[in-house]
Amino acid sequence: MNLDPDFELSADMRLLELQRAALGLAPPTPTAWQTRSVTDAGITNDPEPAPAARGAVLNVETVAAPATGVIPGAVVTLSLSIANDGAAAAAAVIAAVPVPGGATYRPGTFLMDGRDGGEEAAERFFGAGLALGEIPAGARRTFVWKLGVRLGTHPLLISPAIRSGGAAVVGARAIAVARKDAPLAAFAAELERVDPALYAAKPLIPVEIPVDALPVEDDRPIYELDAEEELVFEAADAALSSAVPPRAERAVPPLVEPEPAREPELAAEAEIEPEPEPEPVREAVVLYGRFDRATLAFFERVFNGSKAPTVLSHCIFASALACATPADGGDPLALKAHLAAQSQILHRAQLHERLGKKEPIGEYAGELLAALDRIGPAPFLEPAPIEDALLLATELEEPTRAVLAKIAEERERWDFVKARQLTLALQAQRVVASRANDAARAALENALRVYAQSSMTTLQKLFVRLRIDRTTGVLFQNEPSLDAAARALLAALGAAFA
């Protein structure tokens, strides 16, 4: 009979052990190169277990259903799993999955660990990030939500961003949901939109605004913009990227060089001096606005009261700061009528909120009454000052006029956000006529620039929130940094009156 070699070796080893035990000898110490362990039943070939991980390791997995071939109107279900496969707890875990361009979040579908997560948690999850706290070793957190596919050609890119203090993150890769007849390679990565340099003329004069209340630039979510959303952001960028420089740097008419002195000549030979050429007439689109003491007192009660102001309060304040009157006093563009109608719409939204009505925000967009396509340069006229009021002004540069003309061509796409973009483009930039000294004027113009910058940041946040909640509920949230900028501006306005 032929025995298995391994069986023969096992029998010999066993016999050797019995002989050593009969002689009273200790069993041999295994050498370092031996890879087999001897047991009572023989030799086993089990490898030594791998050392366990000592830290926290977050394993992230993202799944989309369907994952390809979606068409406009389709619903995509997304799930995100975060499992701690390490040996230690993962602390301070933050999860964020921005809503991609070409898709909208379906309210009420956000689930955390199989339960309703709430719209407030969904906003943070799709925005700056949702704080999950600590995930113990071996634990798992799951998230499920649904997106509605909109018109477009780009695939939907789902980019999870998972952060944790001291924990390794594995598998947090972006996945692409391809549209029908669209290749996945059509989209490589999403772009983070960064605000342009605002009012880059000279260093700002310090304004008493708490440092921790200023807007943080890196808390904006990363998301793709479709064609319609690009138009919205272009309007805000152009409205604030070409501001009128401060008073000390404004363009002045060129000086006429004096002619060199002539030698005395005889009267008969004297030449007739030519008449001086007229100075060129400056042309610009400059609009003016009136801000009186009664308006100042009203907004001081709004922003300095016991109740915190809301985003809607700032929308109304921006309408009061908008400039719509040309130097000649006429209104060929109907901007004054448009701003008056928008103010009534905003006050109606405030009244409905007090009555407990939560209407779609599209009901408060109104209509575009102004003829933006007729905006063009005109001779610059410096108006006369007015009594007991400040005369503010703004100058619309060419980039701003181009974007406003584009909006005017697409009136059917007018909405609440574009209405705020127009108001922001018309916001006052400088003081034209005031009895205040130069220091008070400079402080006021600086406060106007700071408030415009903060308003732009808030408007971009509002644009993101509207992807989740399309009702007027987003208008009654608080923005502490914008409140601080508004109070500083009101203080500068009061100083200019004083």
C-alpha positions as CSV (number, residue, x, y, z in Angstrom):
1,M,0.0,0.0,0.0
2,N,1.3,3.4,-0.9
3,L,0.8,6.0,1.8
4,D,0.6,9.7,1.4
5,P,4.0,11.3,2.1
6,D,2.5,13.9,4.4
7,F,0.8,11.0,6.4
8,E,4.2,9.1,6.6
9,L,5.9,12.3,7.8
10,S,3.2,12.9,10.4
11,A,3.5,9.3,11.8
12,D,7.3,9.6,12.0
13,M,7.0,12.9,13.9
14,R,4.5,11.4,16.2
15,L,6.7,8.4,16.9
16,L,9.6,10.7,17.6
17,E,7.5,12.6,20.1
18,L,6.5,9.4,22.0
19,Q,10.1,8.3,22.2
20,R,11.3,11.6,23.6
21,A,8.4,11.6,26.2
22,A,9.4,8.0,27.3
23,L,13.0,9.2,27.9
24,G,11.7,12.2,29.9
25,L,13.0,14.8,27.4
26,A,11.2,18.1,26.7
27,P,9.7,18.7,23.3
28,P,12.0,20.6,20.8
29,T,11.6,24.3,20.5
30,P,10.4,25.3,17.0
31,T,13.0,27.2,15.0
32,A,12.3,30.6,13.5
33,W,12.1,29.2,10.0
34,Q,9.5,26.6,10.7
35,T,6.1,27.5,9.2
36,R,4.1,24.5,10.4
37,S,2.7,24.1,13.9
38,V,2.5,20.7,15.6
39,T,-0.7,19.7,17.3
40,D,-2.0,16.6,19.0
41,A,-3.8,15.7,15.7
42,G,-0.8,16.2,13.5
43,I,0.7,19.1,11.5
44,T,-1.5,22.0,10.4
45,N,-0.8,24.3,7.5
46,D,-2.9,27.3,8.7
47,P,-1.1,30.6,8.2
48,E,-0.6,33.0,11.0
49,P,-3.4,35.7,11.2
50,A,-2.6,39.1,9.8
51,P,-2.2,41.9,12.4
52,A,-5.4,43.9,13.0
53,A,-5.6,47.6,12.1
54,R,-4.9,49.8,15.1
55,G,-6.6,53.0,13.8
56,A,-10.0,54.0,12.3
57,V,-10.6,53.2,8.6
58,L,-13.7,54.5,7.0
59,N,-14.8,52.5,4.0
60,V,-17.1,54.6,1.7
61,E,-19.4,53.1,-0.9
62,T,-21.8,55.0,-3.2
63,V,-24.4,53.3,-5.4
64,A,-26.8,54.8,-7.9
65,A,-29.9,53.1,-9.4
66,P,-30.3,53.4,-12.3
67,A,-26.6,54.0,-13.0
68,T,-26.9,54.8,-16.7
69,G,-29.3,55.6,-19.5
70,V,-31.4,58.3,-17.5
71,I,-33.6,60.8,-19.3
72,P,-35.1,64.1,-18.2
73,G,-37.8,63.4,-15.6
74,A,-36.3,60.2,-14.4
75,V,-35.7,59.6,-10.7
76,V,-32.3,58.3,-9.5
77,T,-32.0,56.6,-6.1
78,L,-28.7,57.1,-4.4
79,S,-27.2,55.4,-1.4
80,L,-24.1,56.1,0.6
81,S,-22.6,53.7,3.1
82,I,-19.8,54.7,5.6
83,A,-18.4,51.7,7.5
84,N,-15.7,51.9,10.1
85,D,-13.6,48.8,9.4
86,G,-10.8,49.8,11.7
87,A,-10.0,48.9,15.3
88,A,-10.6,52.4,16.8
89,A,-13.5,54.9,16.7
90,A,-13.6,57.6,14.0
91,A,-14.1,61.0,15.5
92,A,-15.7,64.1,14.1
93,V,-17.0,62.5,10.9
94,I,-18.5,64.9,8.3
95,A,-20.3,63.8,5.2
96,A,-21.2,65.9,2.2
97,V,-22.6,64.9,-1.2
98,P,-23.5,68.0,-3.3
99,V,-26.4,67.9,-5.6
100,P,-25.0,67.7,-9.2
101,G,-26.0,70.1,-11.9
102,G,-28.8,68.8,-14.1
103,A,-30.6,67.3,-11.1
104,T,-32.7,68.4,-8.2
105,Y,-33.3,66.9,-4.8
106,R,-36.7,65.4,-4.2
107,P,-37.9,66.8,-0.8
108,G,-38.8,64.2,1.8
109,T,-36.6,61.4,0.4
110,F,-33.6,61.9,2.6
111,L,-33.1,58.9,5.0
112,M,-30.4,58.4,7.6
113,D,-29.9,54.8,8.9
114,G,-33.3,53.9,7.5
115,R,-35.2,56.8,9.1
116,D,-36.4,60.2,7.9
117,G,-33.4,62.6,8.3
118,G,-35.3,65.8,8.0
119,E,-34.8,68.7,5.5
120,E,-32.5,70.6,7.8
121,A,-30.0,67.7,7.9
122,A,-30.5,67.2,4.1
123,E,-29.5,70.9,3.5
124,R,-26.2,70.4,5.5
125,F,-25.6,67.0,3.8
126,F,-26.0,68.6,0.3
127,G,-24.1,71.7,1.4
128,A,-21.2,72.4,3.7
129,G,-21.4,69.0,5.3
130,L,-23.4,67.0,7.9
131,A,-21.7,66.4,11.2
132,L,-22.1,62.7,12.1
133,G,-20.0,62.7,15.3
134,E,-18.2,59.5,16.2
135,I,-18.6,56.2,14.3
136,P,-17.4,53.3,16.6
137,A,-15.3,50.5,15.2
138,G,-17.4,48.0,13.3
139,A,-20.4,50.5,13.0
140,R,-22.0,51.7,9.8
141,R,-23.9,54.8,8.8
142,T,-26.2,54.7,5.7
143,F,-27.9,57.5,3.7
144,V,-30.5,57.2,0.9
145,W,-32.0,60.0,-1.2
146,K,-33.5,60.6,-4.6
147,L,-32.8,63.1,-7.4
148,G,-34.9,64.2,-10.3
149,V,-33.1,64.4,-13.6
150,R,-33.4,67.7,-15.4
151,L,-32.7,68.8,-19.0
152,G,-29.0,68.7,-20.0
153,T,-26.3,66.7,-21.7
154,H,-23.7,66.2,-19.0
155,P,-23.7,63.0,-16.9
156,L,-24.7,63.4,-13.2
157,L,-21.5,63.3,-11.1
158,I,-22.0,62.2,-7.5
159,S,-19.0,63.3,-5.5
160,P,-19.0,62.2,-1.8
161,A,-16.7,64.2,0.5
162,I,-16.1,62.4,3.8
163,R,-13.8,63.9,6.4
164,S,-12.7,62.7,9.9
165,G,-10.1,63.6,12.4
166,G,-7.3,61.0,12.4
167,A,-9.2,58.4,10.3
168,A,-8.3,57.0,6.9
169,V,-11.0,57.3,4.2
170,V,-11.1,54.6,1.6
171,G,-13.4,54.4,-1.5
172,A,-14.8,57.9,-1.5
173,R,-14.7,58.1,-5.3
174,A,-17.0,60.0,-7.6
175,I,-19.5,58.0,-9.6
176,A,-21.1,59.2,-12.9
177,V,-24.8,58.5,-13.8
178,A,-24.7,58.6,-17.6
179,R,-27.6,60.1,-19.6
180,K,-29.2,58.2,-22.5
181,D,-26.8,58.1,-25.5
182,A,-24.2,60.2,-23.6
183,P,-20.8,58.7,-22.8
184,L,-19.5,58.8,-19.3
185,A,-16.3,60.5,-20.4
186,A,-18.2,63.6,-21.2
187,F,-17.7,64.8,-17.6
188,A,-14.3,64.6,-15.9
189,A,-14.7,66.5,-12.6
190,E,-16.8,69.2,-11.0
191,L,-15.6,72.7,-10.5
192,E,-15.7,74.7,-7.3
193,R,-17.0,78.2,-8.1
194,V,-15.0,80.9,-6.4
195,D,-16.2,84.5,-6.0
196,P,-14.3,87.0,-8.2
197,A,-12.3,89.8,-6.6
198,L,-14.9,92.3,-5.4
199,Y,-14.3,96.0,-5.5
200,A,-10.5,95.6,-5.9
201,A,-9.7,99.3,-6.0
202,K,-7.9,100.0,-2.8
203,P,-7.7,98.5,0.7
204,L,-10.9,98.8,2.6
205,I,-11.2,101.1,5.6
206,P,-11.7,99.0,8.8
207,V,-15.3,98.6,9.8
208,E,-16.4,97.4,13.2
209,I,-17.6,93.9,12.2
210,P,-16.6,90.9,14.4
211,V,-14.0,88.7,12.7
212,D,-16.0,85.6,13.4
213,A,-19.1,87.1,11.8
214,L,-17.5,87.7,8.4
215,P,-18.5,85.2,5.6
216,V,-16.3,82.2,5.2
217,E,-15.3,81.6,1.6
218,D,-14.6,77.9,1.8
219,D,-18.0,76.8,3.1
220,R,-19.7,76.7,-0.2
221,P,-20.6,73.4,-1.7
222,I,-19.1,72.0,-4.9
223,Y,-21.6,71.5,-7.6
224,E,-21.9,71.6,-11.4
225,L,-23.9,74.4,-13.0
226,D,-26.1,73.9,-16.0
227,A,-26.7,76.6,-18.6
228,E,-29.5,78.3,-16.7
229,E,-27.6,78.4,-13.4
230,E,-24.5,79.7,-15.1
231,L,-26.5,82.7,-16.3
232,V,-27.6,83.4,-12.7
233,F,-24.1,83.5,-11.4
234,E,-22.7,85.5,-14.3
235,A,-25.2,88.2,-13.4
236,A,-23.9,88.4,-9.8
237,D,-20.3,88.3,-10.8
238,A,-20.6,91.0,-13.4
239,A,-22.7,93.2,-11.0
240,L,-19.9,93.3,-8.4
241,S,-16.7,92.7,-10.3
242,S,-16.6,96.1,-12.0
243,A,-17.4,98.6,-9.3
244,V,-16.8,102.4,-9.6
245,P,-13.4,103.2,-8.0
246,P,-13.4,105.3,-4.8
247,R,-13.5,109.1,-5.1
248,A,-9.7,109.6,-4.9
249,E,-9.2,107.3,-8.0
250,R,-12.1,108.4,-10.2
251,A,-11.3,109.5,-13.7
252,V,-11.0,113.2,-14.3
253,P,-11.0,115.1,-17.6
254,P,-7.4,115.3,-19.0
255,L,-5.7,118.6,-18.3
256,V,-4.8,120.8,-21.3
257,E,-1.1,121.3,-21.5
258,P,-0.1,125.1,-21.4
259,E,1.4,126.4,-24.5
260,P,5.1,127.5,-24.3
261,A,5.7,131.2,-23.8
262,R,6.1,133.2,-26.9
263,E,8.7,135.8,-27.6
264,P,7.4,139.3,-27.9
265,E,6.4,140.1,-31.4
266,L,5.2,143.1,-33.3
267,A,1.5,143.7,-33.4
268,A,1.5,143.3,-37.1
269,E,3.3,140.0,-37.0
270,A,1.4,138.5,-34.0
271,E,-0.6,135.4,-34.9
272,I,-4.1,134.8,-33.8
273,E,-4.2,132.2,-31.1
274,P,-6.5,129.3,-31.9
275,E,-9.6,128.7,-29.7
276,P,-9.1,125.9,-27.1
277,E,-10.7,122.6,-28.0
278,P,-13.8,121.6,-25.9
279,E,-13.2,119.0,-23.3
280,P,-14.6,115.6,-24.2
281,V,-18.0,114.8,-22.7
282,R,-17.8,111.7,-20.4
283,E,-20.5,109.1,-21.1
284,A,-21.6,106.5,-18.6
285,V,-24.6,104.7,-17.2
286,V,-24.9,106.3,-13.8
287,L,-28.1,105.9,-11.7
288,Y,-29.0,107.6,-8.5
289,G,-31.0,106.8,-5.4
290,R,-32.4,108.8,-2.5
291,F,-31.9,107.6,1.1
292,D,-33.6,109.7,3.8
293,R,-33.8,109.8,7.6
294,A,-37.1,108.0,7.8
295,T,-35.8,105.1,5.8
296,L,-32.8,104.9,8.0
297,A,-34.9,104.9,11.2
298,F,-37.1,102.1,9.8
299,F,-34.2,99.8,9.1
300,E,-32.5,100.6,12.4
301,R,-35.6,99.2,14.1
302,V,-35.5,96.1,11.8
303,F,-31.8,95.2,12.3
304,N,-31.3,96.4,15.9
305,G,-34.5,95.0,17.4
306,S,-34.9,92.0,19.7
307,K,-35.9,89.7,16.9
308,A,-33.1,88.5,14.5
309,P,-33.6,89.7,10.9
310,T,-34.1,87.3,8.1
311,V,-32.9,86.9,4.5
312,L,-36.1,88.6,3.5
313,S,-35.3,91.6,5.6
314,H,-32.1,92.0,3.7
315,C,-33.9,91.7,0.4
316,I,-36.1,94.7,1.4
317,F,-33.0,96.6,2.6
318,A,-31.3,96.0,-0.8
319,S,-34.3,97.5,-2.6
320,A,-34.0,100.6,-0.5
321,L,-30.3,100.9,-1.4
322,A,-30.9,100.3,-5.2
323,C,-30.4,103.2,-7.6
324,A,-32.8,103.7,-10.5
325,T,-33.0,107.4,-11.4
326,P,-30.9,108.9,-14.2
327,A,-29.3,112.3,-13.7
328,D,-32.0,114.1,-15.6
329,G,-34.7,112.7,-13.3
330,G,-36.5,110.7,-15.9
331,D,-36.9,106.9,-15.9
332,P,-36.9,105.6,-19.5
333,L,-36.0,102.1,-18.3
334,A,-38.9,101.9,-15.8
335,L,-36.5,100.8,-13.1
336,K,-38.3,102.7,-10.4
337,A,-41.6,101.0,-11.2
338,H,-39.9,97.6,-11.2
339,L,-38.3,98.2,-7.8
340,A,-41.5,99.5,-6.4
341,A,-43.4,96.4,-7.6
342,Q,-40.6,94.1,-6.2
343,S,-40.9,95.8,-2.8
344,Q,-44.6,95.2,-2.7
345,I,-44.0,91.5,-3.5
346,L,-41.5,91.2,-0.7
347,H,-43.8,92.8,1.8
348,R,-46.6,90.5,0.7
349,A,-44.3,87.5,1.3
350,Q,-43.5,88.8,4.8
351,L,-47.2,89.2,5.6
352,H,-48.0,85.7,4.3
353,E,-45.3,84.3,6.6
354,R,-47.0,85.9,9.6
355,L,-50.3,84.4,8.6
356,G,-48.7,80.9,8.4
357,K,-48.8,80.5,4.7
358,K,-45.8,78.7,3.0
359,E,-46.2,79.3,-0.7
360,P,-43.8,78.3,-3.5
361,I,-41.2,81.0,-3.9
362,G,-42.0,81.3,-7.6
363,E,-45.2,83.0,-6.6
364,Y,-43.1,86.0,-5.4
365,A,-40.8,86.5,-8.3
366,G,-43.1,89.1,-10.1
367,E,-42.3,90.2,-13.6
368,L,-39.4,92.0,-15.2
369,L,-40.9,95.4,-15.8
370,A,-37.7,97.2,-16.6
371,A,-36.4,97.6,-20.2
372,L,-32.9,96.2,-19.5
373,D,-32.1,95.8,-23.2
374,R,-32.2,99.5,-23.6
375,I,-29.4,100.3,-21.1
376,G,-26.7,102.3,-22.7
377,P,-24.2,105.1,-22.0
378,A,-25.4,108.7,-21.8
379,P,-23.7,112.0,-21.1
380,F,-22.6,112.1,-17.5
381,L,-24.5,114.8,-15.4
382,E,-23.7,115.5,-11.8
383,P,-27.1,116.2,-10.1
384,A,-27.7,118.8,-7.5
385,P,-27.8,117.7,-3.8
386,I,-31.1,117.3,-2.0
387,E,-32.2,118.5,1.4
388,D,-32.3,116.1,4.4
389,A,-31.3,113.1,2.4
390,L,-28.3,111.3,1.0
391,L,-27.8,111.0,-2.7
392,L,-26.3,107.6,-3.6
393,A,-25.1,106.5,-7.0
394,T,-24.0,103.4,-8.9
395,E,-22.3,103.1,-12.3
396,L,-23.2,100.1,-14.5
397,E,-20.1,98.9,-16.3
398,E,-20.0,97.1,-19.7
399,P,-19.9,93.5,-18.2
400,T,-22.9,94.2,-16.0
401,R,-24.9,95.7,-18.9
402,A,-24.1,92.8,-21.1
403,V,-25.4,90.3,-18.6
404,L,-28.5,92.3,-17.9
405,A,-29.2,92.5,-21.6
406,K,-28.9,88.7,-21.8
407,I,-31.4,88.3,-19.0
408,A,-33.8,90.7,-20.7
409,E,-33.7,88.5,-23.8
410,E,-34.8,85.5,-21.8
411,R,-37.7,86.9,-19.9
412,E,-39.4,83.6,-19.7
413,R,-36.6,82.4,-17.4
414,W,-37.2,85.2,-14.9
415,D,-37.4,84.0,-11.3
416,F,-36.9,85.0,-7.7
417,V,-33.1,84.7,-7.8
418,K,-32.7,86.8,-11.0
419,A,-34.8,89.5,-9.3
420,R,-32.4,89.6,-6.5
421,Q,-29.5,89.7,-9.0
422,L,-30.9,92.8,-10.6
423,T,-31.4,94.5,-7.3
424,L,-27.8,93.7,-6.3
425,A,-26.5,95.1,-9.6
426,L,-28.3,98.4,-8.9
427,Q,-27.1,98.7,-5.3
428,A,-25.4,102.0,-4.4
429,Q,-21.7,102.1,-4.6
430,R,-20.8,105.7,-3.6
431,V,-22.1,108.9,-2.1
432,V,-22.7,111.8,-4.5
433,A,-24.1,114.6,-2.4
434,S,-23.8,114.8,1.4
435,R,-22.9,117.3,4.0
436,A,-20.6,114.7,5.7
437,N,-16.9,115.1,5.7
438,D,-14.5,113.1,3.6
439,A,-13.8,110.6,6.3
440,A,-17.5,109.8,6.9
441,R,-18.0,109.5,3.1
442,A,-15.1,107.1,2.7
443,A,-16.4,105.0,5.6
444,L,-19.8,104.9,4.1
445,E,-18.6,103.8,0.7
446,N,-16.5,101.1,2.3
447,A,-19.5,99.8,4.3
448,L,-21.5,99.7,1.0
449,R,-18.8,97.5,-0.6
450,V,-18.6,95.2,2.4
451,Y,-22.4,94.8,2.5
452,A,-22.5,94.1,-1.3
453,Q,-19.9,91.4,-0.9
454,S,-21.7,89.8,2.0
455,S,-25.0,90.0,0.0
456,M,-23.5,88.1,-2.9
457,T,-22.3,85.3,-0.6
458,T,-25.7,85.0,0.9
459,L,-27.4,85.0,-2.5
460,Q,-25.3,82.1,-3.6
461,K,-26.2,80.2,-0.4
462,L,-29.9,81.0,-1.2
463,F,-29.4,79.6,-4.7
464,V,-28.2,76.3,-3.2
465,R,-30.9,76.1,-0.6
466,L,-33.6,76.5,-3.3
467,R,-32.4,73.2,-4.8
468,I,-33.8,71.5,-1.6
469,D,-36.7,73.8,-0.6
470,R,-38.6,75.7,-3.3
471,T,-40.9,77.5,-0.8
472,T,-40.5,80.8,1.0
473,G,-39.2,79.0,4.0
474,V,-35.6,79.7,2.8
475,L,-36.3,83.5,3.1
476,F,-36.9,83.3,6.9
477,Q,-33.5,81.9,7.8
478,N,-30.8,84.0,9.6
479,E,-27.4,85.1,8.3
480,P,-25.4,86.5,11.2
481,S,-22.5,87.7,9.0
482,L,-24.8,89.6,6.7
483,D,-26.6,91.1,9.8
484,A,-23.3,92.4,11.1
485,A,-22.5,94.0,7.7
486,A,-25.9,95.6,7.6
487,R,-25.6,97.1,11.1
488,A,-22.1,98.5,10.1
489,L,-23.7,100.1,7.0
490,L,-26.5,101.6,9.0
491,A,-24.0,103.1,11.5
492,A,-22.1,104.6,8.5
493,L,-25.3,106.1,7.1
494,G,-26.2,107.6,10.5
495,A,-22.7,109.1,10.7
496,A,-23.1,110.6,7.2
497,F,-26.4,112.2,8.3
498,A,-24.8,113.6,11.5
